[in-house]
Amino acid sequence: MIIAGIEAIPLRIPFKAGTKSDASAWGESNLPAADSLLVKVTTDQGLAGWGEAFGFRAVASAKLAVDQLIAPLCIGQDATRIEPLMLAVQKKLHVLGRGGALAFAISAVDIALWDIAGKAANAPLCRLLGGGAAELDRYASLVRYSEPSLVRAAVRQAIEAGFRTLKLHEIELPAIRAAREEAGPDIELTLDVNCPWTLYEARQIAEELKAVDLKWLEEPLWPPENFNGLAELRKSSGIPIAAGENVYTLMDFERLLAAGAVDFVQPSPAKMGGISELRKIFPLAAIHNIAVMPHTFYDGPGLLAAIHATAALGTNDSMIEWRWFDLEATIYGDVLNTQGGRISVPQGPGLGIDPDPDVIRAYRWK
């Protein structure tokens, strides 16, 4: 089975009318839409697989990497030899970097090839990976609202939708405290601050955060590769630490874990090499007795990749991140079976669901 074509498809899906435009994952003002990049790989036997690269401001760069760097190396190659092909691509392109938009693009192609593998075997991807739970726990990953009253409203909406674990992206203490006050003591709160602080600054803020009772504090340090600093903060603060979204290689994940830096490790399948690399993190984390919580601040094939890998390889502690965005449309419409804090693992071949062609037609750009 030969790879016949690779197409990179950028999507731009606006927020619904009336949504607060000053909210985003990183606090950017007036964010009008969520950009994403889908990748469709087709074979000479007529099978098509779908992948996803981490999007937002990286879409144009990732598309360029797919079109000009990765596709020429993959078209004409055997689609069934996924890991050898992806390794060859990485070796050929490593001089251009091991992370960033290039890694996002490689991730998308890898996920699409695994989707094809499942379809060729007429089996859900989780079965190819060794097993599979029927359902998984999920948590609501909120955007950054900054204003305490908006935070309270978002927390209340997520709880009313059935979530028992929420992720905040706030960085100011009044907003964080407002979330805990609104949630009450029985709701789990996690906090992702996206790498803003030095170790000294983080230690000072951690003292204030103890009263919030966080399930974890995510990516508190700049630079994100300061694994020893994370380990020091974890030890001194007593607050569980999570990180891994900005780690790209298996060797660096091993360094992160060996440093004792985290209580929860967060590989991102649409960033760090797709399913071929993601599936290696679970046994590596198990050696260190650390739970895997995949980063999935996206809602396309990258999300499904995390669902299938977690269903097959995760533990009872593993959860799926569910992006709590108010968009005009979603890539899978209402096909994904979700209820409150649970999500069903799609049981169709491959990833189990293909993107809605009507959504692609309506929101494709460039």
Secondary structure, 3 states (H helix, E strand, C coil): CEEEEEEEEEEEEEECCCCCCCCECCCCCCCCEEEEEEEEEEECCCCEEEEEECCHHHHHHHHHHHHHHHHHHHCCCECCCHHHHHHHHHHHHHHHCCCHHHHHHHHHHHHHHHHHHHHHHCCEHHHHCCCCCCEEEEEEECCECCCHHHHHHHHHHHHHCCCCEEEECCCCHHHHHHHHHHHCCCCEEEEECCCCECHHHHHHHHHHHHHHCEEEEECCECCCCCHHHHHHHHHHHCCCEEECCCCCCHHHHHHHHHCCCCCEECCCCCCCCCHHHHHHHHHHHHHCCCEECCCCCCCCHHHHHHHHHHHHHCCCCCCEEEECCCECCCCCCCCCCEECCEEECCCCCECCCCCCHHHHHHHECC
